[in-house]
Amino acid sequence: MKLIRVLIGACAGLLFATQAMPAEVPVARIEGAIGPASAAYFLRALEQARTRAAPLLVLQMDTPGGLDTAMREMIRGILASPVPVAAFVAPSGARAASAGTYLIYASHVAAMAPGTNLGAATPVRIGMGGEPERPAQGDAKDGKGGKAGGSPMEAKAVQDAAAYLRSLAQLRGRNAEWAEAAVRSAESLSAAEALAKNVVDLIAADVPELLAKLDGRKVRMGEGEIELGLAGAHPVVVERNWKERVLALISDPNVALLLMMLGVYGLLFEFYSPGMAVPGVVGGICLLLAAYGLALLPINFVGAALLVLGIGLMVAEAFAPSFGVLGIGGVVAFVAGSFMLLDADVPGIEVSAALVVPLAIVSAAALGGIAAFALRARARPPAAGVESMLGAAVEAIEDIEREGMVHAFGETWRARTSAPLARGARARVRAVEGLVLVVDPESIEKGV
């Protein structure tokens, strides 16, 4: 009996200690443009919050926008999550532009720090960001706003984005009219204005203050409501794992472009010096990583074709020098393709001129060196073949009247002479007829 009492007491104490432990609230931080790596990181944090039965997941953002596909993947995760998500624009000075605004509207709780802003949610091609042209204002209340200035495809993208953000606003009970204006007119709001217009739920200086203000707050989840019990809860930042860090690195178009060029140069070096293996292996790995990174991004096929053409022309110049014609064309195609490579205009997801120009200069310098080497090689006398034998000196190894044997090129050759040669006399090769050298005595060449 004593043992049973001890066990019951231990279990009760353990249960009490477990219940008394303050809750941990995971915090997922996204800084910069929203892309495939950001979506993978957030969805992992969301799954971690679910498996650990966390009372809340905080999504802290400072973003200029991002890719539409990555943003929608994150929103689908939020809408299906059994754990409430609080989107928090922080710290002061941060923003949730474009794609960030959609995430604010999709989250169960929306909060901002003082000195932050959100809005400018007009789609720009495939991306969700940048500085779009302001479309014509329409009637936002009925969802039939005026068409955006531009092509019919751009107008369709604006209509779709407006309907999407309006549906999220209606789902969370937030300001749907301003949501339309954010898409159609690229409007933005400060933290105080967003709170006054029912775009966000509260303002907090940091995550601990956010948790304190949310304690006891009721949040709608599916068909019902839950009350957030966050008394004593402390935030725990979810760090990115190595896979997400690598994904973030190679999905940067500048890094992908650099990996592509390193891969090409590595393979070229291997072809020029076969057997070393290391350049070929490194080049192949770099090319595969570059292809994987670019596959995650919205690629303009014309830009990709120009990029591949440029690299192909530069490789052709290296193997079959054309004195700069192929090389110059390759550099021009490479630069044009690099700037046209992405089919989205999103800050943070763009090819930098600070990378493309030095790469083009280095490539042009390398091709210039190859062209100069080819010119010098062309000016040199032939080193092999019949042409290299003309004018070479030979020595008669017997008295020759018309035909006889001579020593030439370290070997014994049959020769035919235009004048008699004494043994040991020297002559010059005038022509080669099969395996017979046609020679003239040096005395004739000197006019003696």
Buried (B, 14 or more C-beta within 10 A) or exposed (E): EEEEEEEEEEEEEEEEEEEEEEBBBBBBBBEBBBBBBBBBBBBBBBEBBEEEEBBBBBBBBBBBBBBBBBBBBBBEBBBEBEBBBBBBBBBEEBBBBBBBBBBBBBBBBBBBBBBBBBBBBBBBBBBBBBEBEBBEEBEBEEBEBBBBEEEEEBBEBBBEBBEBBBBBBEEBEBBBEBBBBBBBBBBBBBBEBBBEEBBBBBBBEBBEBBBEBBBEBEBEEEEEEBEBBBEEBEBBEBEBEEEBEBBBBBBBBBBBBBBBBBBBBBBBBBBEEEEEEEBBEBBBBBBEBBBBBBEBBBBBEEBBEBBBBBBBBBBBBBEEBBBBEBBBBBBBBBBBBBBBBBBBBBBBBBBEEEBBEEBBEEBBEBBBEBBEEBEEEEEEEEEEEEEEBBEBBBEBBEEBEEEBEBBBEEEEBEBBBEBEBEEEBBBBBBEBEEEEBBBBBBEBEEEE
